[in-house]
Amino acid sequence: MVPLRTMLDQATNHVVQLKQNVEEIERRKAHLEADNGGESSRAVGSMSPVLMVRERDSTLVVSLGVEQQLEVT
């Protein structure tokens, strides 16, 4: 069985990688929008990763989700 600390480190590293991926996609999107004269959809939003860690009996349950904030212009 993998120690709890190792699992938490792995989950943390994964979340950091996901955050970097989101930032890269947002940079690409901004570049594409600049190439198109700033025309894009009317909805602007941001997403943040959400990590939930729970212990159930002798099992560690890790849930990864996305919290999205949407602003319509």
Secondary structure as the mmCIF struct_conf table of DSSP 4:
data_model
#
loop_
_struct_conf.conf_type_id
_struct_conf.id
_struct_conf.beg_label_comp_id
_struct_conf.beg_label_asym_id
_struct_conf.beg_label_seq_id
_struct_conf.end_label_comp_id
_struct_conf.end_label_asym_id
_struct_conf.end_label_seq_id
HELX_RH_AL_P HELX_RH_AL_P1 LEU A 4 ASP A 35
TURN_TY1_P TURN_TY1_P1 ASN A 36 GLY A 38
BEND BEND1 ARG A 42 ARG A 42
STRN STRN1 ALA A 43 ARG A 56
TURN_TY1_P TURN_TY1_P2 ASP A 57 SER A 58
STRN STRN2 THR A 59 VAL A 72
#
